Amino acid sequence: MIEISNRFDALRTHEDQDKDVNKLWITVRNNIKEAVNVTIGTIKKNRRKPWFDEECKKLVKWLKEELGFHHAFNYKTNDATEALKQAAPDGVDVYFDNVGGELSSAVINSMREWGRNSVCGSISGYNESNLPKATIIQPVAVFKQLRMEGFVYSRWHDRWDEGITQLTQWVREGKIKYRETVTEGFQNTPKAFAGMLQGDNLGKAVVKVKWLKEELGFHHAFNYKTNDVTEALKQAAPDGVDVYFDNVGGELSSAVINSMREWGRISVCGSISGYNESNLPKATIIQPAAVFKQLRMEGFLYSQWHDRWEEGITQLTQWVREGKIKYRETVTEGFQNTPKAFAGMLQGDNLGKAVVKV
C-alpha cells in the first residue's frame, strides 16, 4: 500500500502535494487545539493546588544545583521584572523566547542595549482562539536597539544529522545534562500533553490618503482609525507584508506584524502609541508570527549612524532638488505655539513634517 501511494504521489504535481500537506497541517492543528481546549480547565485548576508550587520549587532547585544555573525563579509566584533585576542587574543580553505573552514582555523590557531575542515559540497563545495582549515591546526595541528574530527548526533541516551528532557527543561528555519525564502508554498522551503545558515536566485622513496616492504615488493607503487594518492589508498586500518600518507600536503594529509574509523584516524606530502613557500599553502578541513566519525585527536610533550624518543630508538634499523626494510641511507660527503644534502632531493634524517657525 505504501509503495502504490508513493508511486502515485510521484505522478502528481507539486501543487497537489502542497495542498495535501496543507490539509494535513490544518487537521493536525485542529486536533491539537481540541486537545488543548479539553485539558485547559484541568490545568487552571491544578495551578491553584499547593503541590504545583512544590513541583516548581523542585525544578528551580534542579536548575541551580544540578545544572549549575546562577539564577532561577518561578515566574508564577515571583514578579519577573524584579527577579530579573536581581539576576541580571545590567540587563538581559540574550533571550530564547518560546513563551510570548506578558512574561516575554517583562524579559524583553528588561534587556540591555544591543540585546538579542530568538523566538522559537509562543506557548502562551497556543490555546487561545484570539491572540492574547501583552505589554508592547517597541519602545525598548528602539531605545536599546534590540534585534528579535523568529525561526522554525526546519530552516536548518539540511544540518539535522550534524546537530544530532554534536548534541549526542555533548551529552556523552557531560557537557549537556538532561532529564526526561516519561509517560507510559499511548492512551495517556492527552494527560502527558496537559502535564507539559502546566509545567509538570521538567492625519486628516481623507486628505492624507489622497495626497499619498495621487501626489506621492503610493499604490495603497488607508486611514487606520476608520478601517480594519488587518482587512485593509489583505487587500493591499494579499501575499503579506515584506517590510515594515515601525514608529507606532501598539495594536496597529501588532496587526501589521501579524499580517507579514515569511521572512519579513521590521525596522523599529519609534513607538508613538506609548509615549504619553505612564504605563506601557498592551497589544496583541507578535511572537507566533515571528516564529512561524521567521521574521526579523530590529530597533535602532539615528545616532547609530552619526558618522554619516553629513553624507545623508547631502544625498537627501540632492534627491529633493531632483524631485525624487517630495515633501510637505505644516508650519505653526510663533515659538509660543510649540505646545499646540506638538499636540496637533500627536493627534495627526499635520500633513507632512510639523514645523514651528520662530
N, C-alpha and C positions, 0 to 999 in steps of 0.2 A: 504493500500500500504506500509506503514511504517512497519507494522507487518510482512508482507511477506518478505520484504527486510532484516529485522533483522534476521529472521529465516534462510534465505538463507545464510547470512553472517556467521552465526554460523556453517554452514556445510563446509565453505571454509577454506583453510589453512591460517595460519598467513602470509605466503609468498605472497599469492594472495592479502590479505588485505593490506599488506605493499606496494605492487605495486600500488593498488588503491589510497592509501594515497599519494604516491609519485607523481602519475599522477595529483591528485587534487592540490598538492602543486605547481607543475610546472604550472598548469593552473592559479592558484591564482597569482603566481609570475609574469607570463607573463602579466596578466591583470593589475597588479599594475604598471609594467614597462611601459605599453602602456599609462596608465593614467598619469604617471609622464611625459612621453615624450610629451604628448598633452599639459600639463599645464606649462611645464618648461619655454617656451617662454614668457608666461604671467607673470610668477614670476620674470624673469630677468628684464622685462620692469617695473614692479611695484616697484622693489627695487631702481629704479632711480628716483622715484617720491618723492617730498617733504613730502607728507603725511605719507610715510612709516617711515621716520626718526622721525616724530612726534609721531607715534604709539610706536616706540621703546622707546622714552623718557617717555611716559606714563607707559610703562611696567617697566622701571628702577625705576620710582617713586613709583610704586605699590610695587615692591620688597623691597624697602628700608623703605618706610613709613608705609605700611600696614603689610608686613610680617616680618619686623624687620631685614632684611639683613644689615650687616655692610657695605658691598660694593656691587655695581652692576654697570655694564657698558655695552654699546652697542659695541659688538666686531666688528661690521661692520663699525663703524666710529671711533673706538679707536684702537691704537696699543695694542694688547692683552698682549704682553710681558711687555710693560711699565706700563699698567694698573695693571697688577699683581704685579709688583714691589712695587707699592703704596699700593695695597690692602693687600699683603702678603709679606712684606719686607724680612722675614726669609725663604720664600718659601712656596709652597703649600703642605699640609700634605696628603690630600685625594682628589682624583678627580673621580667623577662619570661621565664617558665618554659615551655619546651617539651621538657624533658628528663625530669624526675622522677628517682626513684632517689636514690642516695647523693650525687650531685653537687648536686642540688637541695636536699637536706637540709643540705649543707655551706653553700650560699649562704644559705638561709633562716635557719640558725642563726648566720649572720654579719651579719644585718641590724641596722639601728639602730632605735631606738624609733620607732613610728608608720610603719614601713616598709610598702610595698605590693607585692603579688605578683600579677601577672596570669598565669594559667595557660592556655596555648593548646595544649598537647600534653604527651605523656609518652612519648617515643620509647624510653626505657629499658625500658618494659614491653610494647611492641607485639609483640615476637616471643616472648613468654613465655605458656605455657598457664596458669600461675598468676602473679598479680601478684607482683613481687619485693618484698623487705623493705628498708627503709631506716631510718636513724635518725629517731626521731619528732621532730615539729616543734611539738607543742602547748606545751611549756614556754616556748619563745621567743615563740610566738604570744601567750601570756598576758602574760608579764612585759615584753615590748616592744610589746604591744598592736598587733600586726600585722593587716593585712587581706589576705585571699587570695581571689581570685575567678577562677573558670574561665569560659571562653567559647568558642563556636564562631563562625566568621566569619558564618554565616547569620543571626546575631542582627541584623546591620546590612545585610541584603540590600537593603533599600529605599534604602540610601545607596551602593550599589555603584558606580554611574556617577559619583557625586560623588567617591568615593575614587579611582577610576581616573584621572579628570580631574586631580585635585590631584597625585597621585603622578607622572603624566606631566609635569606642569608643573615639579615639583621636579627631576625627572631632567634635563629640558632646561636648567634654570637651574643645574645642577651642585650643587644642594643635597643630592641623593641620588646616591651613586655605587654602581655595581653591577658585578658580574661574573657571567658565565654559564659553566657547564661543559656543552658541547653534545656529546651522543652521537648519532652518525649511525645511522639505521636503526631501524625499529620492532622488528626482531628482536633488537636489543641492549638492549631495555628492562630485562630482568632484570639485566643487567650494570650498567646505569646506576643501577638501584634499589639494588643491592648497594653500589655505589660511594658513593651518598648516605648509606647507613647507616654505612659505615665511615669517612666523613669525607673521601672523595676530592674531592667538590665543595666549591667554595669555599662480806552481813549475816545473822544466822541466816536462811538463805534461805527456808525454808517459812513461818516466822513473818512475815517482812517482806513476802513476796508476798501472803499472806493479809491483812495489815494494809493494804497499798497498795490492794488491790482491794475489800475489804469495808468498811473504815473511811474511806479517803480517796477511794474512788470511781473509781480508775483502771480504764480499760477492759481494759488488758492489763498484765501484769507477769510477769517470769520471772527465774530465777536464772541469771545469765550464766556461773557457774562449772560448772554441770551441764547446761546447754543449749547447743546450737549457736546462736550469736547470729544469724547470717545466716538460718537456717531459722526461728528464733523470730520474727524481724522480718517475714519473708514472711507469716507467719500473722497477726501483729498489724497490719501495715501493708502489705497486698498491693500497693498502688499506690506504695509508697515512703514514706520518712520526709520530712516537710516541714521540721521544725525540730529541731535537736539542740543541747541545752545540755551542752557537753562539759567535764567537770572530771576526766577519767580519762586520756585519751591511750592510747597503746599499741595492741595488736591489737584490743581491744574497740572503740575509737573508729574504727579503720580499717574494721571490719565495719559499723558504723552508717553511716559516711560513704559507703561503697560501696553501701549499701542505700537511699540517699536518692533522692528523685524530682527531676525537673528543677526548677531554680530554688530548690532547698533552701537553707536558711541554717543556719550553725553558729556559735554563740557559745561561745568557749573561755575558761573562767575558771580552769582548773586542769589539771594533768596528773599525778595522784597515782601513776600507774603508774611514773613515772620519778623520783620524789622521793628514793627510798632507794637509787638506783643511782649508782655513781661515774661510769659512762659511760651516756649516754642509750641506752635500749633501741631495738631495731629493730622495725618493724611494717610490714605491707603498705602500699605506697604509695597515696596518695589522689588524685594528680594526674589520672589518667584520668577518674575520676568527676567531679572538679572541672571538667574541660574539657567533657566530653560532656553533663553534666547542668547545666552553667553554675552551679555552686554558689558561694556567697559565705561566707567564713569569716573571723571577726574575733576577735582576742583582746582581753581587757580586764582591768583591775584595778579594784577597787571605789573606789579613790581618785579615779578619773576623775570621780566624782560626789560628791566630799566636800562640795561646797557645798550638796547636797540631803540630807545625812545626817539632819538633824532631821526634815525632811519625810517621809523614808522610814520612820523609826522611828514617827512619829505615825500614819502610814497603816497600817503593819503591825499596830501595837497595836490600832487600831480594828477591823481585819479579824479579829484573833484574838478580840476580845471579841464580835464579831458571829457567830462560828463559821464565817466564810468561810475561815479558815486553821486547819487542825488540825495539831497538832504533838505530838511525844513526845520525851522526853529520857531518856538513860541516864546516871544520876548516879553518880559514883565519889566516895566519902567520903575526905577527907584529902588535903592537898597532897602528902604523901609518895607517894601512889599515882598521881601525874600521869603518870610514865613508863608505868605499867601501862595507864592509861586511853588514852594516846596509841597504844600498841602495839595495844590492842584495837580502836581506831577504824580503824587501818590494815588490820587483819585482818577487819573487818566484824562485830565482836562487838556493836557498839552498835546500838540501834534508835532512829532519830531522832538529834538532836543529842547529842554526847558532852560531858558537863559534869563538871567537878571541883568538888566542894563543899569549901571551905576552912573 
